[in-house]
Amino acid sequence: MEIKKKLSEWKKGNPIKKFRKDKGLSQPDVASLLGVSTYTVQRWEDGSVNPSGDNGNKLNELIVGFDDEWKDWKKKRPTV
């Protein structure tokens, strides 16, 4: 499987994206709930940055088991 396809499949497992889709929310909706920009939510969903500090705490309150899910998801990131 080529790397682009692997990355695409991996991104689908993002716990923030799964939560958002399950609840029928948009990225701007989640950004508003957390007090961050839509761009920040986009970057979390594509795995380019990790939520930290207060944002990590807010996500833990919003998504049950978020911290563990996030760590597991990041470990599964495909490599070249």
mmCIF file of the N, C-alpha and C atoms, coordinates in Angstrom:
data_MODEL
# 
_entry.id   MODEL 
# 
loop_
_atom_site.group_PDB 
_atom_site.id 
_atom_site.type_symbol 
_atom_site.label_atom_id 
_atom_site.label_alt_id 
_atom_site.label_comp_id 
_atom_site.label_asym_id 
_atom_site.label_entity_id 
_atom_site.label_seq_id 
_atom_site.pdbx_PDB_ins_code 
_atom_site.Cartn_x 
_atom_site.Cartn_y 
_atom_site.Cartn_z 
_atom_site.occupancy 
_atom_site.B_iso_or_equiv 
_atom_site.pdbx_formal_charge 
_atom_site.auth_seq_id 
_atom_site.auth_comp_id 
_atom_site.auth_asym_id 
_atom_site.auth_atom_id 
_atom_site.pdbx_PDB_model_num 
ATOM 1   N N  . MET A 1 1  ? 0.853   -1.182 0.000  1.00 0.00 ? 1  MET A N  1 
ATOM 2   C CA . MET A 1 1  ? 0.000   0.000  0.000  1.00 0.00 ? 1  MET A CA 1 
ATOM 3   C C  . MET A 1 1  ? 0.897   1.242  0.000  1.00 0.00 ? 1  MET A C  1 
ATOM 4   N N  . GLU A 1 2  ? 0.591   2.191  -0.866 1.00 0.00 ? 2  GLU A N  1 
ATOM 5   C CA . GLU A 1 2  ? 1.435   3.374  -0.933 1.00 0.00 ? 2  GLU A CA 1 
ATOM 6   C C  . GLU A 1 2  ? 1.228   4.269  0.288  1.00 0.00 ? 2  GLU A C  1 
ATOM 7   N N  . ILE A 1 3  ? 2.211   5.102  0.582  1.00 0.00 ? 3  ILE A N  1 
ATOM 8   C CA . ILE A 1 3  ? 2.226   5.904  1.797  1.00 0.00 ? 3  ILE A CA 1 
ATOM 9   C C  . ILE A 1 3  ? 1.046   6.874  1.876  1.00 0.00 ? 3  ILE A C  1 
ATOM 10  N N  . LYS A 1 4  ? 0.640   7.489  0.750  1.00 0.00 ? 4  LYS A N  1 
ATOM 11  C CA . LYS A 1 4  ? -0.484  8.430  0.777  1.00 0.00 ? 4  LYS A CA 1 
ATOM 12  C C  . LYS A 1 4  ? -1.765  7.724  1.223  1.00 0.00 ? 4  LYS A C  1 
ATOM 13  N N  . LYS A 1 5  ? -1.958  6.518  0.737  1.00 0.00 ? 5  LYS A N  1 
ATOM 14  C CA . LYS A 1 5  ? -3.147  5.757  1.108  1.00 0.00 ? 5  LYS A CA 1 
ATOM 15  C C  . LYS A 1 5  ? -3.089  5.361  2.583  1.00 0.00 ? 5  LYS A C  1 
ATOM 16  N N  . LYS A 1 6  ? -1.908  4.970  3.036  1.00 0.00 ? 6  LYS A N  1 
ATOM 17  C CA . LYS A 1 6  ? -1.735  4.612  4.453  1.00 0.00 ? 6  LYS A CA 1 
ATOM 18  C C  . LYS A 1 6  ? -2.021  5.815  5.352  1.00 0.00 ? 6  LYS A C  1 
ATOM 19  N N  . LEU A 1 7  ? -1.499  6.985  4.964  1.00 0.00 ? 7  LEU A N  1 
ATOM 20  C CA . LEU A 1 7  ? -1.740  8.195  5.746  1.00 0.00 ? 7  LEU A CA 1 
ATOM 21  C C  . LEU A 1 7  ? -3.224  8.557  5.763  1.00 0.00 ? 7  LEU A C  1 
ATOM 22  N N  . SER A 1 8  ? -3.864  8.428  4.634  1.00 0.00 ? 8  SER A N  1 
ATOM 23  C CA . SER A 1 8  ? -5.293  8.717  4.545  1.00 0.00 ? 8  SER A CA 1 
ATOM 24  C C  . SER A 1 8  ? -6.097  7.803  5.473  1.00 0.00 ? 8  SER A C  1 
ATOM 25  N N  . GLU A 1 9  ? -5.774  6.532  5.466  1.00 0.00 ? 9  GLU A N  1 
ATOM 26  C CA . GLU A 1 9  ? -6.450  5.570  6.345  1.00 0.00 ? 9  GLU A CA 1 
ATOM 27  C C  . GLU A 1 9  ? -6.159  5.889  7.809  1.00 0.00 ? 9  GLU A C  1 
ATOM 28  N N  . TRP A 1 10 ? -4.931  6.240  8.109  1.00 0.00 ? 10 TRP A N  1 
ATOM 29  C CA . TRP A 1 10 ? -4.555  6.567  9.476  1.00 0.00 ? 10 TRP A CA 1 
ATOM 30  C C  . TRP A 1 10 ? -5.320  7.791  9.979  1.00 0.00 ? 10 TRP A C  1 
ATOM 31  N N  . LYS A 1 11 ? -5.436  8.815  9.140  1.00 0.00 ? 11 LYS A N  1 
ATOM 32  C CA . LYS A 1 11 ? -6.123  10.044 9.537  1.00 0.00 ? 11 LYS A CA 1 
ATOM 33  C C  . LYS A 1 11 ? -7.594  9.798  9.866  1.00 0.00 ? 11 LYS A C  1 
ATOM 34  N N  . LYS A 1 12 ? -8.198  8.805  9.229  1.00 0.00 ? 12 LYS A N  1 
ATOM 35  C CA . LYS A 1 12 ? -9.603  8.485  9.501  1.00 0.00 ? 12 LYS A CA 1 
ATOM 36  C C  . LYS A 1 12 ? -9.814  8.005  10.938 1.00 0.00 ? 12 LYS A C  1 
ATOM 37  N N  . GLY A 1 13 ? -8.763  7.493  11.564 1.00 0.00 ? 13 GLY A N  1 
ATOM 38  C CA . GLY A 1 13 ? -8.851  6.997  12.928 1.00 0.00 ? 13 GLY A CA 1 
ATOM 39  C C  . GLY A 1 13 ? -8.625  8.057  13.990 1.00 0.00 ? 13 GLY A C  1 
ATOM 40  N N  . ASN A 1 14 ? -8.418  9.312  13.585 1.00 0.00 ? 14 ASN A N  1 
ATOM 41  C CA . ASN A 1 14 ? -8.158  10.392 14.534 1.00 0.00 ? 14 ASN A CA 1 
ATOM 42  C C  . ASN A 1 14 ? -9.332  10.516 15.507 1.00 0.00 ? 14 ASN A C  1 
ATOM 43  N N  . PRO A 1 15 ? -9.065  10.457 16.817 1.00 0.00 ? 15 PRO A N  1 
ATOM 44  C CA . PRO A 1 15 ? -10.150 10.500 17.797 1.00 0.00 ? 15 PRO A CA 1 
ATOM 45  C C  . PRO A 1 15 ? -10.966 11.794 17.768 1.00 0.00 ? 15 PRO A C  1 
ATOM 46  N N  . ILE A 1 16 ? -10.359 12.913 17.405 1.00 0.00 ? 16 ILE A N  1 
ATOM 47  C CA . ILE A 1 16 ? -11.109 14.171 17.313 1.00 0.00 ? 16 ILE A CA 1 
ATOM 48  C C  . ILE A 1 16 ? -12.051 14.110 16.120 1.00 0.00 ? 16 ILE A C  1 
ATOM 49  N N  . LYS A 1 17 ? -11.537 13.640 15.003 1.00 0.00 ? 17 LYS A N  1 
ATOM 50  C CA . LYS A 1 17 ? -12.355 13.543 13.794 1.00 0.00 ? 17 LYS A CA 1 
ATOM 51  C C  . LYS A 1 17 ? -13.501 12.539 13.987 1.00 0.00 ? 17 LYS A C  1 
ATOM 52  N N  . LYS A 1 18 ? -13.194 11.398 14.620 1.00 0.00 ? 18 LYS A N  1 
ATOM 53  C CA . LYS A 1 18 ? -14.241 10.399 14.862 1.00 0.00 ? 18 LYS A CA 1 
ATOM 54  C C  . LYS A 1 18 ? -15.333 10.981 15.758 1.00 0.00 ? 18 LYS A C  1 
ATOM 55  N N  . PHE A 1 19 ? -14.947 11.667 16.819 1.00 0.00 ? 19 PHE A N  1 
ATOM 56  C CA . PHE A 1 19 ? -15.913 12.302 17.724 1.00 0.00 ? 19 PHE A CA 1 
ATOM 57  C C  . PHE A 1 19 ? -16.766 13.296 16.950 1.00 0.00 ? 19 PHE A C  1 
ATOM 58  N N  . ARG A 1 20 ? -16.111 14.138 16.176 1.00 0.00 ? 20 ARG A N  1 
ATOM 59  C CA . ARG A 1 20 ? -16.803 15.184 15.423 1.00 0.00 ? 20 ARG A CA 1 
ATOM 60  C C  . ARG A 1 20 ? -17.825 14.588 14.466 1.00 0.00 ? 20 ARG A C  1 
ATOM 61  N N  . LYS A 1 21 ? -17.408 13.570 13.734 1.00 0.00 ? 21 LYS A N  1 
ATOM 62  C CA . LYS A 1 21 ? -18.300 12.926 12.767 1.00 0.00 ? 21 LYS A CA 1 
ATOM 63  C C  . LYS A 1 21 ? -19.461 12.222 13.478 1.00 0.00 ? 21 LYS A C  1 
ATOM 64  N N  . ASP A 1 22 ? -19.162 11.528 14.581 1.00 0.00 ? 22 ASP A N  1 
ATOM 65  C CA . ASP A 1 22 ? -20.206 10.827 15.336 1.00 0.00 ? 22 ASP A CA 1 
ATOM 66  C C  . ASP A 1 22 ? -21.274 11.783 15.862 1.00 0.00 ? 22 ASP A C  1 
ATOM 67  N N  . LYS A 1 23 ? -20.857 12.991 16.230 1.00 0.00 ? 23 LYS A N  1 
ATOM 68  C CA . LYS A 1 23 ? -21.779 13.986 16.796 1.00 0.00 ? 23 LYS A CA 1 
ATOM 69  C C  . LYS A 1 23 ? -22.383 14.904 15.737 1.00 0.00 ? 23 LYS A C  1 
ATOM 70  N N  . GLY A 1 24 ? -21.956 14.728 14.474 1.00 0.00 ? 24 GLY A N  1 
ATOM 71  C CA . GLY A 1 24 ? -22.475 15.574 13.395 1.00 0.00 ? 24 GLY A CA 1 
ATOM 72  C C  . GLY A 1 24 ? -21.985 17.014 13.480 1.00 0.00 ? 24 GLY A C  1 
ATOM 73  N N  . LEU A 1 25 ? -20.776 17.191 13.973 1.00 0.00 ? 25 LEU A N  1 
ATOM 74  C CA . LEU A 1 25 ? -20.202 18.523 14.129 1.00 0.00 ? 25 LEU A CA 1 
ATOM 75  C C  . LEU A 1 25 ? -19.211 18.834 13.011 1.00 0.00 ? 25 LEU A C  1 
ATOM 76  N N  . SER A 1 26 ? -19.069 20.104 12.720 1.00 0.00 ? 26 SER A N  1 
ATOM 77  C CA . SER A 1 26 ? -18.066 20.552 11.756 1.00 0.00 ? 26 SER A CA 1 
ATOM 78  C C  . SER A 1 26 ? -16.797 20.936 12.517 1.00 0.00 ? 26 SER A C  1 
ATOM 79  N N  . GLN A 1 27 ? -15.726 21.156 11.786 1.00 0.00 ? 27 GLN A N  1 
ATOM 80  C CA . GLN A 1 27 ? -14.499 21.639 12.427 1.00 0.00 ? 27 GLN A CA 1 
ATOM 81  C C  . GLN A 1 27 ? -14.723 22.988 13.106 1.00 0.00 ? 27 GLN A C  1 
ATOM 82  N N  . PRO A 1 28 ? -15.441 23.936 12.470 1.00 0.00 ? 28 PRO A N  1 
ATOM 83  C CA . PRO A 1 28 ? -15.718 25.198 13.164 1.00 0.00 ? 28 PRO A CA 1 
ATOM 84  C C  . PRO A 1 28 ? -16.545 24.998 14.448 1.00 0.00 ? 28 PRO A C  1 
ATOM 85  N N  . ASP A 1 29 ? -17.443 24.015 14.449 1.00 0.00 ? 29 ASP A N  1 
ATOM 86  C CA . ASP A 1 29 ? -18.218 23.722 15.661 1.00 0.00 ? 29 ASP A CA 1 
ATOM 87  C C  . ASP A 1 29 ? -17.298 23.308 16.804 1.00 0.00 ? 29 ASP A C  1 
ATOM 88  N N  . VAL A 1 30 ? -16.386 22.382 16.515 1.00 0.00 ? 30 VAL A N  1 
ATOM 89  C CA . VAL A 1 30 ? -15.457 21.896 17.535 1.00 0.00 ? 30 VAL A CA 1 
ATOM 90  C C  . VAL A 1 30 ? -14.536 23.030 17.977 1.00 0.00 ? 30 VAL A C  1 
ATOM 91  N N  . ALA A 1 31 ? -14.080 23.819 17.028 1.00 0.00 ? 31 ALA A N  1 
ATOM 92  C CA . ALA A 1 31 ? -13.216 24.960 17.360 1.00 0.00 ? 31 ALA A CA 1 
ATOM 93  C C  . ALA A 1 31 ? -13.931 25.908 18.311 1.00 0.00 ? 31 ALA A C  1 
ATOM 94  N N  . SER A 1 32 ? -15.196 26.167 18.055 1.00 0.00 ? 32 SER A N  1 
ATOM 95  C CA . SER A 1 32 ? -15.983 27.054 18.908 1.00 0.00 ? 32 SER A CA 1 
ATOM 96  C C  . SER A 1 32 ? -16.159 26.468 20.307 1.00 0.00 ? 32 SER A C  1 
ATOM 97  N N  . LEU A 1 33 ? -16.418 25.171 20.386 1.00 0.00 ? 33 LEU A N  1 
ATOM 98  C CA . LEU A 1 33 ? -16.573 24.510 21.683 1.00 0.00 ? 33 LEU A CA 1 
ATOM 99  C C  . LEU A 1 33 ? -15.312 24.628 22.532 1.00 0.00 ? 33 LEU A C  1 
ATOM 100 N N  . LEU A 1 34 ? -14.156 24.561 21.879 1.00 0.00 ? 34 LEU A N  1 
ATOM 101 C CA . LEU A 1 34 ? -12.878 24.541 22.587 1.00 0.00 ? 34 LEU A CA 1 
ATOM 102 C C  . LEU A 1 34 ? -12.209 25.907 22.691 1.00 0.00 ? 34 LEU A C  1 
ATOM 103 N N  . GLY A 1 35 ? -12.729 26.887 21.965 1.00 0.00 ? 35 GLY A N  1 
ATOM 104 C CA . GLY A 1 35 ? -12.126 28.213 21.987 1.00 0.00 ? 35 GLY A CA 1 
ATOM 105 C C  . GLY A 1 35 ? -10.819 28.303 21.234 1.00 0.00 ? 35 GLY A C  1 
ATOM 106 N N  . VAL A 1 36 ? -10.733 27.550 20.131 1.00 0.00 ? 36 VAL A N  1 
ATOM 107 C CA . VAL A 1 36 ? -9.539  27.584 19.273 1.00 0.00 ? 36 VAL A CA 1 
ATOM 108 C C  . VAL A 1 36 ? -9.972  27.908 17.848 1.00 0.00 ? 36 VAL A C  1 
ATOM 109 N N  . SER A 1 37 ? -9.026  28.077 16.962 1.00 0.00 ? 37 SER A N  1 
ATOM 110 C CA . SER A 1 37 ? -9.357  28.357 15.567 1.00 0.00 ? 37 SER A CA 1 
ATOM 111 C C  . SER A 1 37 ? -9.687  27.058 14.819 1.00 0.00 ? 37 SER A C  1 
ATOM 112 N N  . THR A 1 38 ? -10.401 27.210 13.743 1.00 0.00 ? 38 THR A N  1 
ATOM 113 C CA . THR A 1 38 ? -10.694 26.063 12.880 1.00 0.00 ? 38 THR A CA 1 
ATOM 114 C C  . THR A 1 38 ? -9.400  25.464 12.353 1.00 0.00 ? 38 THR A C  1 
ATOM 115 N N  . TYR A 1 39 ? -8.433  26.317 12.056 1.00 0.00 ? 39 TYR A N  1 
ATOM 116 C CA . TYR A 1 39 ? -7.133  25.857 11.564 1.00 0.00 ? 39 TYR A CA 1 
ATOM 117 C C  . TYR A 1 39 ? -6.458  24.937 12.583 1.00 0.00 ? 39 TYR A C  1 
ATOM 118 N N  . THR A 1 40 ? -6.596  25.257 13.866 1.00 0.00 ? 40 THR A N  1 
ATOM 119 C CA . THR A 1 40 ? -6.017  24.409 14.910 1.00 0.00 ? 40 THR A CA 1 
ATOM 120 C C  . THR A 1 40 ? -6.661  23.029 14.890 1.00 0.00 ? 40 THR A C  1 
ATOM 121 N N  . VAL A 1 41 ? -7.970  22.984 14.768 1.00 0.00 ? 41 VAL A N  1 
ATOM 122 C CA . VAL A 1 41 ? -8.673  21.690 14.706 1.00 0.00 ? 41 VAL A CA 1 
ATOM 123 C C  . VAL A 1 41 ? -8.220  20.913 13.473 1.00 0.00 ? 41 VAL A C  1 
ATOM 124 N N  . GLN A 1 42 ? -8.070  21.595 12.350 1.00 0.00 ? 42 GLN A N  1 
ATOM 125 C CA . GLN A 1 42 ? -7.585  20.944 11.123 1.00 0.00 ? 42 GLN A CA 1 
ATOM 126 C C  . GLN A 1 42 ? -6.216  20.320 11.348 1.00 0.00 ? 42 GLN A C  1 
ATOM 127 N N  . ARG A 1 43 ? -5.330  21.047 11.997 1.00 0.00 ? 43 ARG A N  1 
ATOM 128 C CA . ARG A 1 43 ? -3.966  20.551 12.231 1.00 0.00 ? 43 ARG A CA 1 
ATOM 129 C C  . ARG A 1 43 ? -3.963  19.378 13.205 1.00 0.00 ? 43 ARG A C  1 
ATOM 130 N N  . TRP A 1 44 ? -4.860  19.394 14.209 1.00 0.00 ? 44 TRP A N  1 
ATOM 131 C CA . TRP A 1 44 ? -4.989  18.245 15.102 1.00 0.00 ? 44 TRP A CA 1 
ATOM 132 C C  . TRP A 1 44 ? -5.473  17.037 14.314 1.00 0.00 ? 44 TRP A C  1 
ATOM 133 N N  . GLU A 1 45 ? -6.452  17.263 13.453 1.00 0.00 ? 45 GLU A N  1 
ATOM 134 C CA . GLU A 1 45 ? -7.033  16.146 12.702 1.00 0.00 ? 45 GLU A CA 1 
ATOM 135 C C  . GLU A 1 45 ? -6.067  15.550 11.695 1.00 0.00 ? 45 GLU A C  1 
ATOM 136 N N  . ASP A 1 46 ? -5.179  16.354 11.146 1.00 0.00 ? 46 ASP A N  1 
ATOM 137 C CA . ASP A 1 46 ? -4.222  15.763 10.195 1.00 0.00 ? 46 ASP A CA 1 
ATOM 138 C C  . ASP A 1 46 ? -2.962  15.250 10.901 1.00 0.00 ? 46 ASP A C  1 
ATOM 139 N N  . GLY A 1 47 ? -2.912  15.431 12.218 1.00 0.00 ? 47 GLY A N  1 
ATOM 140 C CA . GLY A 1 47 ? -1.817  14.874 13.005 1.00 0.00 ? 47 GLY A CA 1 
ATOM 141 C C  . GLY A 1 47 ? -0.548  15.692 12.986 1.00 0.00 ? 47 GLY A C  1 
ATOM 142 N N  . SER A 1 48 ? -0.607  16.916 12.439 1.00 0.00 ? 48 SER A N  1 
ATOM 143 C CA . SER A 1 48 ? 0.625   17.706 12.352 1.00 0.00 ? 48 SER A CA 1 
ATOM 144 C C  . SER A 1 48 ? 0.995   18.367 13.674 1.00 0.00 ? 48 SER A C  1 
ATOM 145 N N  . VAL A 1 49 ? 0.029   18.560 14.560 1.00 0.00 ? 49 VAL A N  1 
ATOM 146 C CA . VAL A 1 49 ? 0.310   19.089 15.899 1.00 0.00 ? 49 VAL A CA 1 
ATOM 147 C C  . VAL A 1 49 ? -0.514  18.340 16.931 1.00 0.00 ? 49 VAL A C  1 
ATOM 148 N N  . ASN A 1 50 ? -0.026  18.351 18.153 1.00 0.00 ? 50 ASN A N  1 
ATOM 149 C CA . ASN A 1 50 ? -0.727  17.710 19.262 1.00 0.00 ? 50 ASN A CA 1 
ATOM 150 C C  . ASN A 1 50 ? -1.434  18.760 20.106 1.00 0.00 ? 50 ASN A C  1 
ATOM 151 N N  . PRO A 1 51 ? -2.635  18.458 20.581 1.00 0.00 ? 51 PRO A N  1 
ATOM 152 C CA . PRO A 1 51 ? -3.270  19.376 21.525 1.00 0.00 ? 51 PRO A CA 1 
ATOM 153 C C  . PRO A 1 51 ? -2.459  19.386 22.822 1.00 0.00 ? 51 PRO A C  1 
ATOM 154 N N  . SER A 1 52 ? -2.247  20.557 23.381 1.00 0.00 ? 52 SER A N  1 
ATOM 155 C CA . SER A 1 52 ? -1.444  20.609 24.602 1.00 0.00 ? 52 SER A CA 1 
ATOM 156 C C  . SER A 1 52 ? -2.125  21.471 25.656 1.00 0.00 ? 52 SER A C  1 
ATOM 157 N N  . GLY A 1 53 ? -1.651  21.357 26.879 1.00 0.00 ? 53 GLY A N  1 
ATOM 158 C CA . GLY A 1 53 ? -2.123  22.199 27.969 1.00 0.00 ? 53 GLY A CA 1 
ATOM 159 C C  . GLY A 1 53 ? -3.624  22.177 28.149 1.00 0.00 ? 53 GLY A C  1 
ATOM 160 N N  . ASP A 1 54 ? -4.207  23.365 28.205 1.00 0.00 ? 54 ASP A N  1 
ATOM 161 C CA . ASP A 1 54 ? -5.650  23.495 28.411 1.00 0.00 ? 54 ASP A CA 1 
ATOM 162 C C  . ASP A 1 54 ? -6.452  22.812 27.316 1.00 0.00 ? 54 ASP A C  1 
ATOM 163 N N  . ASN A 1 55 ? -5.960  22.853 26.091 1.00 0.00 ? 55 ASN A N  1 
ATOM 164 C CA . ASN A 1 55 ? -6.698  22.227 24.990 1.00 0.00 ? 55 ASN A CA 1 
ATOM 165 C C  . ASN A 1 55 ? -6.770  20.713 25.170 1.00 0.00 ? 55 ASN A C  1 
ATOM 166 N N  . GLY A 1 56 ? -5.681  20.118 25.613 1.00 0.00 ? 56 GLY A N  1 
ATOM 167 C CA . GLY A 1 56 ? -5.690  18.692 25.901 1.00 0.00 ? 56 GLY A CA 1 
ATOM 168 C C  . GLY A 1 56 ? -6.679  18.363 27.009 1.00 0.00 ? 56 GLY A C  1 
ATOM 169 N N  . ASN A 1 57 ? -6.713  19.209 28.041 1.00 0.00 ? 57 ASN A N  1 
ATOM 170 C CA . ASN A 1 57 ? -7.657  19.007 29.145 1.00 0.00 ? 57 ASN A CA 1 
ATOM 171 C C  . ASN A 1 57 ? -9.099  19.145 28.670 1.00 0.00 ? 57 ASN A C  1 
ATOM 172 N N  . LYS A 1 58 ? -9.366  20.142 27.836 1.00 0.00 ? 58 LYS A N  1 
ATOM 173 C CA . LYS A 1 58 ? -10.725 20.339 27.310 1.00 0.00 ? 58 LYS A CA 1 
ATOM 174 C C  . LYS A 1 58 ? -11.153 19.134 26.472 1.00 0.00 ? 58 LYS A C  1 
ATOM 175 N N  . LEU A 1 59 ? -10.231 18.617 25.667 1.00 0.00 ? 59 LEU A N  1 
ATOM 176 C CA . LEU A 1 59 ? -10.554 17.450 24.842 1.00 0.00 ? 59 LEU A CA 1 
ATOM 177 C C  . LEU A 1 59 ? -10.817 16.227 25.712 1.00 0.00 ? 59 LEU A C  1 
ATOM 178 N N  . ASN A 1 60 ? -10.082 16.092 26.809 1.00 0.00 ? 60 ASN A N  1 
ATOM 179 C CA . ASN A 1 60 ? -10.326 14.988 27.737 1.00 0.00 ? 60 ASN A CA 1 
ATOM 180 C C  . ASN A 1 60 ? -11.714 15.081 28.364 1.00 0.00 ? 60 ASN A C  1 
ATOM 181 N N  . GLU A 1 61 ? -12.193 16.291 28.595 1.00 0.00 ? 61 GLU A N  1 
ATOM 182 C CA . GLU A 1 61 ? -13.540 16.476 29.136 1.00 0.00 ? 61 GLU A CA 1 
ATOM 183 C C  . GLU A 1 61 ? -14.605 16.213 28.079 1.00 0.00 ? 61 GLU A C  1 
ATOM 184 N N  . LEU A 1 62 ? -14.298 16.555 26.851 1.00 0.00 ? 62 LEU A N  1 
ATOM 185 C CA . LEU A 1 62 ? -15.256 16.426 25.753 1.00 0.00 ? 62 LEU A CA 1 
ATOM 186 C C  . LEU A 1 62 ? -15.353 14.995 25.225 1.00 0.00 ? 62 LEU A C  1 
ATOM 187 N N  . ILE A 1 63 ? -14.226 14.324 25.127 1.00 0.00 ? 63 ILE A N  1 
ATOM 188 C CA . ILE A 1 63 ? -14.158 12.989 24.526 1.00 0.00 ? 63 ILE A CA 1 
ATOM 189 C C  . ILE A 1 63 ? -13.679 11.991 25.581 1.00 0.00 ? 63 ILE A C  1 
ATOM 190 N N  . VAL A 1 64 ? -14.547 11.070 25.937 1.00 0.00 ? 64 VAL A N  1 
ATOM 191 C CA . VAL A 1 64 ? -14.199 10.059 26.939 1.00 0.00 ? 64 VAL A CA 1 
ATOM 192 C C  . VAL A 1 64 ? -13.011 9.235  26.450 1.00 0.00 ? 64 VAL A C  1 
ATOM 193 N N  . GLY A 1 65 ? -11.968 9.141  27.274 1.00 0.00 ? 65 GLY A N  1 
ATOM 194 C CA . GLY A 1 65 ? -10.780 8.359  26.932 1.00 0.00 ? 65 GLY A CA 1 
ATOM 195 C C  . GLY A 1 65 ? -9.889  8.987  25.887 1.00 0.00 ? 65 GLY A C  1 
ATOM 196 N N  . PHE A 1 66 ? -10.044 10.299 25.674 1.00 0.00 ? 66 PHE A N  1 
ATOM 197 C CA . PHE A 1 66 ? -9.301  10.968 24.601 1.00 0.00 ? 66 PHE A CA 1 
ATOM 198 C C  . PHE A 1 66 ? -7.794  10.770 24.700 1.00 0.00 ? 66 PHE A C  1 
ATOM 199 N N  . ASP A 1 67 ? -7.230  10.991 25.878 1.00 0.00 ? 67 ASP A N  1 
ATOM 200 C CA . ASP A 1 67 ? -5.772  10.950 26.035 1.00 0.00 ? 67 ASP A CA 1 
ATOM 201 C C  . ASP A 1 67 ? -5.190  9.618  25.566 1.00 0.00 ? 67 ASP A C  1 
ATOM 202 N N  . ASP A 1 68 ? -5.781  8.518  25.998 1.00 0.00 ? 68 ASP A N  1 
ATOM 203 C CA . ASP A 1 68 ? -5.302  7.195  25.594 1.00 0.00 ? 68 ASP A CA 1 
ATOM 204 C C  . ASP A 1 68 ? -5.525  6.955  24.106 1.00 0.00 ? 68 ASP A C  1 
ATOM 205 N N  . GLU A 1 69 ? -6.702  7.359  23.605 1.00 0.00 ? 69 GLU A N  1 
ATOM 206 C CA . GLU A 1 69 ? -6.995  7.188  22.174 1.00 0.00 ? 69 GLU A CA 1 
ATOM 207 C C  . GLU A 1 69 ? -5.989  7.955  21.326 1.00 0.00 ? 69 GLU A C  1 
ATOM 208 N N  . TRP A 1 70 ? -5.682  9.193  21.748 1.00 0.00 ? 70 TRP A N  1 
ATOM 209 C CA . TRP A 1 70 ? -4.745  10.030 20.992 1.00 0.00 ? 70 TRP A CA 1 
ATOM 210 C C  . TRP A 1 70 ? -3.363  9.376  20.935 1.00 0.00 ? 70 TRP A C  1 
ATOM 211 N N  . LYS A 1 71 ? -2.891  8.919  22.085 1.00 0.00 ? 71 LYS A N  1 
ATOM 212 C CA . LYS A 1 71 ? -1.574  8.283  22.136 1.00 0.00 ? 71 LYS A CA 1 
ATOM 213 C C  . LYS A 1 71 ? -1.528  7.038  21.258 1.00 0.00 ? 71 LYS A C  1 
ATOM 214 N N  . ASP A 1 72 ? -2.566  6.212  21.320 1.00 0.00 ? 72 ASP A N  1 
ATOM 215 C CA . ASP A 1 72 ? -2.621  5.005  20.489 1.00 0.00 ? 72 ASP A CA 1 
ATOM 216 C C  . ASP A 1 72 ? -2.641  5.367  19.009 1.00 0.00 ? 72 ASP A C  1 
ATOM 217 N N  . TRP A 1 73 ? -3.442  6.371  18.673 1.00 0.00 ? 73 TRP A N  1 
ATOM 218 C CA . TRP A 1 73 ? -3.551  6.799  17.274 1.00 0.00 ? 73 TRP A CA 1 
ATOM 219 C C  . TRP A 1 73 ? -2.198  7.301  16.760 1.00 0.00 ? 73 TRP A C  1 
ATOM 220 N N  . LYS A 1 74 ? -1.514  8.123  17.548 1.00 0.00 ? 74 LYS A N  1 
ATOM 221 C CA . LYS A 1 74 ? -0.221  8.662  17.111 1.00 0.00 ? 74 LYS A CA 1 
ATOM 222 C C  . LYS A 1 74 ? 0.826   7.553  16.930 1.00 0.00 ? 74 LYS A C  1 
ATOM 223 N N  . LYS A 1 75 ? 0.790   6.529  17.769 1.00 0.00 ? 75 LYS A N  1 
ATOM 224 C CA . LYS A 1 75 ? 1.733   5.417  17.647 1.00 0.00 ? 75 LYS A CA 1 
ATOM 225 C C  . LYS A 1 75 ? 1.568   4.668  16.333 1.00 0.00 ? 75 LYS A C  1 
ATOM 226 N N  . LYS A 1 76 ? 0.380   4.692  15.780 1.00 0.00 ? 76 LYS A N  1 
ATOM 227 C CA . LYS A 1 76 ? 0.079   3.936  14.559 1.00 0.00 ? 76 LYS A CA 1 
ATOM 228 C C  . LYS A 1 76 ? 0.391   4.706  13.283 1.00 0.00 ? 76 LYS A C  1 
ATOM 229 N N  . ARG A 1 77 ? 0.936   5.901  13.412 1.00 0.00 ? 77 ARG A N  1 
ATOM 230 C CA . ARG A 1 77 ? 1.241   6.712  12.224 1.00 0.00 ? 77 ARG A CA 1 
ATOM 231 C C  . ARG A 1 77 ? 2.171   5.945  11.295 1.00 0.00 ? 77 ARG A C  1 
ATOM 232 N N  . PRO A 1 78 ? 1.798   5.826  10.032 1.00 0.00 ? 78 PRO A N  1 
ATOM 233 C CA . PRO A 1 78 ? 2.663   5.093  9.087  1.00 0.00 ? 78 PRO A CA 1 
ATOM 234 C C  . PRO A 1 78 ? 3.962   5.846  8.828  1.00 0.00 ? 78 PRO A C  1 
ATOM 235 N N  . THR A 1 79 ? 4.995   5.101  8.579  1.00 0.00 ? 79 THR A N  1 
ATOM 236 C CA . THR A 1 79 ? 6.294   5.696  8.263  1.00 0.00 ? 79 THR A CA 1 
ATOM 237 C C  . THR A 1 79 ? 6.669   5.393  6.826  1.00 0.00 ? 79 THR A C  1 
ATOM 238 N N  . VAL A 1 80 ? 7.559   6.200  6.308  1.00 0.00 ? 80 VAL A N  1 
ATOM 239 C CA . VAL A 1 80 ? 7.987   6.037  4.917  1.00 0.00 ? 80 VAL A CA 1 
ATOM 240 C C  . VAL A 1 80 ? 8.959   4.892  4.803  1.00 0.00 ? 80 VAL A C  1 
# 
